Amino acid sequence: MKLLNSGSIAKPYLIAEIGNNHEGDVGVALELVREASTAGADAIKLQVFTPSLYVRESETERMRQLERFRLTADDVRGVHDAAKTAGLDFVCTPFDIPCVEWLSPLVDAFKIASGDNDFAELLDRVAVSGKPVIVSTSRRGLFGWRRSLFGWMLQNSSSTASYFALPPNRVVELGSRIEI
Protein backbone atom coordinates (compact mmCIF):
# COMPACT_ATOMS: atom_id res chain seq x y z
CA MET A 1 0.00 0.00 0.00
CA LYS A 2 1.35 3.39 -0.97
CA LEU A 3 -0.01 6.42 0.78
CA LEU A 4 0.96 8.46 -2.25
CA ASN A 5 -0.83 7.35 -5.37
CA SER A 6 1.84 7.70 -8.03
CA GLY A 7 4.94 8.46 -6.04
CA SER A 8 3.94 12.12 -6.19
CA ILE A 9 2.26 14.38 -3.69
CA ALA A 10 0.23 16.01 -6.46
CA LYS A 11 -2.84 13.92 -5.56
CA PRO A 12 -3.60 13.29 -1.90
CA TYR A 13 -4.41 9.78 -0.70
CA LEU A 14 -8.05 10.00 0.35
CA ILE A 15 -9.40 7.69 3.06
CA ALA A 16 -13.20 7.69 3.40
CA GLU A 17 -14.04 7.36 7.10
CA ILE A 18 -16.90 4.93 7.50
CA GLY A 19 -16.01 4.41 11.17
CA ASN A 20 -19.24 3.35 12.86
CA ASN A 21 -21.50 5.48 10.66
CA HIS A 22 -23.09 2.23 9.46
CA GLU A 23 -24.60 1.87 12.96
CA GLY A 24 -24.23 -1.89 12.76
CA ASP A 25 -26.07 -2.25 9.45
CA VAL A 26 -23.87 -4.03 6.91
CA GLY A 27 -26.14 -2.81 4.10
CA VAL A 28 -25.39 0.78 5.08
CA ALA A 29 -21.67 -0.03 5.29
CA LEU A 30 -21.74 -1.48 1.77
CA GLU A 31 -23.57 1.59 0.48
CA LEU A 32 -20.92 3.81 2.08
CA VAL A 33 -18.23 1.79 0.27
CA ARG A 34 -20.02 2.43 -3.04
CA GLU A 35 -20.34 6.13 -2.24
CA ALA A 36 -16.64 6.35 -1.31
CA SER A 37 -15.68 4.74 -4.60
CA THR A 38 -17.96 7.06 -6.59
CA ALA A 39 -16.50 10.06 -4.76
CA GLY A 40 -12.96 9.07 -5.76
CA ALA A 41 -11.61 7.79 -2.45
CA ASP A 42 -8.48 5.64 -2.42
CA ALA A 43 -9.47 3.69 0.70
CA ILE A 44 -12.22 3.18 3.24
CA LYS A 45 -11.72 2.88 7.00
CA LEU A 46 -13.81 1.08 9.58
CA GLN A 47 -13.64 1.08 13.37
CA VAL A 48 -13.77 -2.45 14.77
CA PHE A 49 -14.26 -3.49 18.38
CA THR A 50 -15.45 -6.29 20.65
CA PRO A 51 -18.16 -4.88 22.97
CA SER A 52 -17.80 -7.63 25.58
CA LEU A 53 -14.27 -6.40 26.32
CA TYR A 54 -15.53 -2.95 27.35
CA VAL A 55 -18.72 -3.56 29.26
CA ARG A 56 -19.55 -5.76 32.24
CA GLU A 57 -22.09 -8.51 31.64
CA SER A 58 -24.38 -6.88 34.20
CA GLU A 59 -24.63 -3.74 32.02
CA THR A 60 -27.08 -5.30 29.59
CA GLU A 61 -28.48 -2.04 28.20
CA ARG A 62 -25.01 -0.67 27.47
CA MET A 63 -24.01 -3.98 25.87
CA ARG A 64 -27.10 -3.90 23.64
CA GLN A 65 -26.26 -0.34 22.62
CA LEU A 66 -22.66 -1.20 21.65
CA GLU A 67 -23.71 -4.39 19.88
CA ARG A 68 -26.06 -2.33 17.70
CA PHE A 69 -23.10 -0.28 16.45
CA ARG A 70 -20.73 -3.09 15.54
CA LEU A 71 -20.29 -5.26 12.50
CA THR A 72 -19.57 -8.96 12.93
CA ALA A 73 -16.33 -10.41 11.58
CA ASP A 74 -18.30 -11.84 8.65
CA ASP A 75 -19.83 -8.42 7.97
CA VAL A 76 -16.37 -6.83 8.01
CA ARG A 77 -15.12 -9.46 5.56
CA GLY A 78 -18.04 -8.56 3.28
CA VAL A 79 -17.16 -4.85 3.49
CA HIS A 80 -13.53 -5.76 2.75
CA ASP A 81 -14.58 -7.72 -0.34
CA ALA A 82 -16.78 -4.85 -1.54
CA ALA A 83 -13.93 -2.37 -1.06
CA LYS A 84 -11.52 -4.56 -3.01
CA THR A 85 -14.06 -5.09 -5.80
CA ALA A 86 -14.42 -1.29 -5.99
CA GLY A 87 -10.62 -0.91 -6.18
CA LEU A 88 -10.33 0.61 -2.71
CA ASP A 89 -7.74 -0.09 -0.02
CA PHE A 90 -9.15 -1.42 3.25
CA VAL A 91 -8.03 0.28 6.48
CA CYS A 92 -9.28 -0.50 9.98
CA THR A 93 -8.95 1.00 13.44
CA PRO A 94 -8.96 -1.92 15.87
CA PHE A 95 -9.81 -1.08 19.46
CA ASP A 96 -8.72 -4.39 20.95
CA ILE A 97 -6.21 -7.23 20.49
CA PRO A 98 -8.64 -9.93 19.24
CA CYS A 99 -9.69 -7.62 16.40
CA VAL A 100 -6.05 -7.10 15.36
CA GLU A 101 -5.61 -10.86 15.09
CA TRP A 102 -8.50 -11.52 12.71
CA LEU A 103 -8.15 -8.24 10.81
CA SER A 104 -4.44 -8.71 9.95
CA PRO A 105 -5.03 -10.85 6.85
CA LEU A 106 -7.69 -8.43 5.57
CA VAL A 107 -6.34 -4.92 6.04
CA ASP A 108 -3.99 -2.96 3.82
CA ALA A 109 -3.14 -0.79 6.82
CA PHE A 110 -4.06 -0.30 10.45
CA LYS A 111 -4.95 3.08 11.91
CA ILE A 112 -4.40 3.69 15.60
CA ALA A 113 -6.96 5.87 17.36
CA SER A 114 -5.47 8.83 19.22
CA GLY A 115 -6.81 7.47 22.50
CA ASP A 116 -4.87 4.22 21.97
CA ASN A 117 -1.45 5.75 21.37
CA ASP A 118 -0.32 4.48 24.77
CA PHE A 119 -2.00 1.04 24.50
CA ALA A 120 1.36 -0.74 24.29
CA GLU A 121 0.04 -4.26 23.68
CA LEU A 122 -2.20 -3.09 20.84
CA LEU A 123 0.68 -1.13 19.29
CA ASP A 124 2.95 -4.18 19.56
CA ARG A 125 0.42 -6.49 17.90
CA VAL A 126 -0.18 -4.04 15.08
CA ALA A 127 3.57 -3.49 14.61
CA VAL A 128 4.35 -7.20 14.28
CA SER A 129 1.57 -7.61 11.70
CA GLY A 130 3.91 -6.08 9.15
CA LYS A 131 1.11 -3.83 7.87
CA PRO A 132 1.52 -0.08 7.41
CA VAL A 133 0.30 1.88 10.43
CA ILE A 134 -1.32 5.30 10.53
CA VAL A 135 -1.05 6.92 13.96
CA SER A 136 -3.26 9.76 15.17
CA THR A 137 -1.33 12.39 17.04
CA SER A 138 -4.08 14.81 18.05
CA ARG A 139 -3.87 14.11 21.79
CA ARG A 140 -0.14 13.59 22.07
CA GLY A 141 2.80 15.81 22.55
CA LEU A 142 6.25 15.19 21.14
CA PHE A 143 7.22 12.89 24.03
CA GLY A 144 4.38 10.43 23.41
CA TRP A 145 4.90 10.42 19.66
CA ARG A 146 8.66 9.89 20.09
CA ARG A 147 8.04 7.04 22.54
CA SER A 148 5.80 5.22 20.04
CA LEU A 149 8.22 5.82 17.18
CA PHE A 150 11.27 4.53 19.04
CA GLY A 151 9.29 1.60 20.43
CA TRP A 152 8.31 0.51 16.91
CA MET A 153 11.83 1.07 15.65
CA LEU A 154 13.18 -1.19 18.39
CA GLN A 155 10.52 -3.82 17.70
CA ASN A 156 11.34 -3.89 14.01
CA SER A 157 15.08 -3.36 14.05
CA SER A 158 17.50 -5.94 12.76
CA SER A 159 21.10 -6.47 13.72
CA THR A 160 23.77 -4.33 12.12
CA ALA A 161 25.26 -7.42 10.48
CA SER A 162 22.03 -8.43 8.77
CA TYR A 163 21.07 -4.85 7.83
CA PHE A 164 24.35 -4.26 6.02
CA ALA A 165 24.66 -7.90 4.86
CA LEU A 166 27.93 -8.32 6.74
CA PRO A 167 29.30 -11.67 7.87
CA PRO A 168 28.27 -11.96 11.54
CA ASN A 169 31.72 -13.18 12.56
CA ARG A 170 33.19 -9.88 11.29
CA VAL A 171 30.99 -7.54 13.33
CA VAL A 172 31.26 -6.38 16.91
CA GLU A 173 28.26 -4.45 18.21
CA LEU A 174 28.94 -2.13 21.13
CA GLY A 175 26.33 -0.70 23.41
CA SER A 176 23.11 -2.14 24.63
CA ARG A 177 19.47 -2.07 23.74
CA ILE A 178 17.30 -0.20 26.13
CA GLU A 179 13.59 -0.45 26.55
CA ILE A 180 11.78 2.83 26.30
C-alpha positions as CSV (number, residue, x, y, z in Angstrom):
1,M,0.0,0.0,0.0
2,K,1.4,3.4,-1.0
3,L,0.0,6.4,0.8
4,L,1.0,8.5,-2.2
5,N,-0.8,7.4,-5.4
6,S,1.8,7.7,-8.0
7,G,4.9,8.5,-6.0
8,S,3.9,12.1,-6.2
9,I,2.3,14.4,-3.7
10,A,0.2,16.0,-6.5
11,K,-2.8,13.9,-5.6
12,P,-3.6,13.3,-1.9
13,Y,-4.4,9.8,-0.7
14,L,-8.1,10.0,0.4
15,I,-9.4,7.7,3.1
16,A,-13.2,7.7,3.4
17,E,-14.0,7.4,7.1
18,I,-16.9,4.9,7.5
19,G,-16.0,4.4,11.2
20,N,-19.2,3.3,12.9
21,N,-21.5,5.5,10.7
22,H,-23.1,2.2,9.5
23,E,-24.6,1.9,13.0
24,G,-24.2,-1.9,12.8
25,D,-26.1,-2.3,9.5
26,V,-23.9,-4.0,6.9
27,G,-26.1,-2.8,4.1
28,V,-25.4,0.8,5.1
29,A,-21.7,0.0,5.3
30,L,-21.7,-1.5,1.8
31,E,-23.6,1.6,0.5
32,L,-20.9,3.8,2.1
33,V,-18.2,1.8,0.3
34,R,-20.0,2.4,-3.0
35,E,-20.3,6.1,-2.2
36,A,-16.6,6.3,-1.3
37,S,-15.7,4.7,-4.6
38,T,-18.0,7.1,-6.6
39,A,-16.5,10.1,-4.8
40,G,-13.0,9.1,-5.8
41,A,-11.6,7.8,-2.4
42,D,-8.5,5.6,-2.4
43,A,-9.5,3.7,0.7
44,I,-12.2,3.2,3.2
45,K,-11.7,2.9,7.0
46,L,-13.8,1.1,9.6
47,Q,-13.6,1.1,13.4
48,V,-13.8,-2.4,14.8
49,F,-14.3,-3.5,18.4
50,T,-15.4,-6.3,20.6
51,P,-18.2,-4.9,23.0
52,S,-17.8,-7.6,25.6
53,L,-14.3,-6.4,26.3
54,Y,-15.5,-3.0,27.3
55,V,-18.7,-3.6,29.3
56,R,-19.6,-5.8,32.2
57,E,-22.1,-8.5,31.6
58,S,-24.4,-6.9,34.2
59,E,-24.6,-3.7,32.0
60,T,-27.1,-5.3,29.6
61,E,-28.5,-2.0,28.2
62,R,-25.0,-0.7,27.5
63,M,-24.0,-4.0,25.9
64,R,-27.1,-3.9,23.6
65,Q,-26.3,-0.3,22.6
66,L,-22.7,-1.2,21.7
67,E,-23.7,-4.4,19.9
68,R,-26.1,-2.3,17.7
69,F,-23.1,-0.3,16.4
70,R,-20.7,-3.1,15.5
71,L,-20.3,-5.3,12.5
72,T,-19.6,-9.0,12.9
73,A,-16.3,-10.4,11.6
74,D,-18.3,-11.8,8.7
75,D,-19.8,-8.4,8.0
76,V,-16.4,-6.8,8.0
77,R,-15.1,-9.5,5.6
78,G,-18.0,-8.6,3.3
79,V,-17.2,-4.8,3.5
80,H,-13.5,-5.8,2.8
81,D,-14.6,-7.7,-0.3
82,A,-16.8,-4.8,-1.5
83,A,-13.9,-2.4,-1.1
84,K,-11.5,-4.6,-3.0
85,T,-14.1,-5.1,-5.8
86,A,-14.4,-1.3,-6.0
87,G,-10.6,-0.9,-6.2
88,L,-10.3,0.6,-2.7
89,D,-7.7,-0.1,0.0
90,F,-9.1,-1.4,3.3
91,V,-8.0,0.3,6.5
92,C,-9.3,-0.5,10.0
93,T,-8.9,1.0,13.4
94,P,-9.0,-1.9,15.9
95,F,-9.8,-1.1,19.5
96,D,-8.7,-4.4,21.0
97,I,-6.2,-7.2,20.5
98,P,-8.6,-9.9,19.2
99,C,-9.7,-7.6,16.4
100,V,-6.0,-7.1,15.4
101,E,-5.6,-10.9,15.1
102,W,-8.5,-11.5,12.7
103,L,-8.1,-8.2,10.8
104,S,-4.4,-8.7,10.0
105,P,-5.0,-10.9,6.8
106,L,-7.7,-8.4,5.6
107,V,-6.3,-4.9,6.0
108,D,-4.0,-3.0,3.8
109,A,-3.1,-0.8,6.8
110,F,-4.1,-0.3,10.5
111,K,-4.9,3.1,11.9
112,I,-4.4,3.7,15.6
113,A,-7.0,5.9,17.4
114,S,-5.5,8.8,19.2
115,G,-6.8,7.5,22.5
116,D,-4.9,4.2,22.0
117,N,-1.4,5.8,21.4
118,D,-0.3,4.5,24.8
119,F,-2.0,1.0,24.5
120,A,1.4,-0.7,24.3
121,E,0.0,-4.3,23.7
122,L,-2.2,-3.1,20.8
123,L,0.7,-1.1,19.3
124,D,3.0,-4.2,19.6
125,R,0.4,-6.5,17.9
126,V,-0.2,-4.0,15.1
127,A,3.6,-3.5,14.6
128,V,4.4,-7.2,14.3
129,S,1.6,-7.6,11.7
130,G,3.9,-6.1,9.1
131,K,1.1,-3.8,7.9
132,P,1.5,-0.1,7.4
133,V,0.3,1.9,10.4
134,I,-1.3,5.3,10.5
135,V,-1.1,6.9,14.0
136,S,-3.3,9.8,15.2
137,T,-1.3,12.4,17.0
138,S,-4.1,14.8,18.0
139,R,-3.9,14.1,21.8
140,R,-0.1,13.6,22.1
141,G,2.8,15.8,22.6
142,L,6.3,15.2,21.1
143,F,7.2,12.9,24.0
144,G,4.4,10.4,23.4
145,W,4.9,10.4,19.7
146,R,8.7,9.9,20.1
147,R,8.0,7.0,22.5
148,S,5.8,5.2,20.0
149,L,8.2,5.8,17.2
150,F,11.3,4.5,19.0
151,G,9.3,1.6,20.4
152,W,8.3,0.5,16.9
153,M,11.8,1.1,15.6
154,L,13.2,-1.2,18.4
155,Q,10.5,-3.8,17.7
156,N,11.3,-3.9,14.0
157,S,15.1,-3.4,14.1
158,S,17.5,-5.9,12.8
159,S,21.1,-6.5,13.7
160,T,23.8,-4.3,12.1
161,A,25.3,-7.4,10.5
162,S,22.0,-8.4,8.8
163,Y,21.1,-4.9,7.8
164,F,24.4,-4.3,6.0
165,A,24.7,-7.9,4.9
166,L,27.9,-8.3,6.7
167,P,29.3,-11.7,7.9
168,P,28.3,-12.0,11.5
169,N,31.7,-13.2,12.6
170,R,33.2,-9.9,11.3
171,V,31.0,-7.5,13.3
172,V,31.3,-6.4,16.9
173,E,28.3,-4.5,18.2
174,L,28.9,-2.1,21.1
175,G,26.3,-0.7,23.4
176,S,23.1,-2.1,24.6
177,R,19.5,-2.1,23.7
178,I,17.3,-0.2,26.1
179,E,13.6,-0.5,26.6
180,I,11.8,2.8,26.3
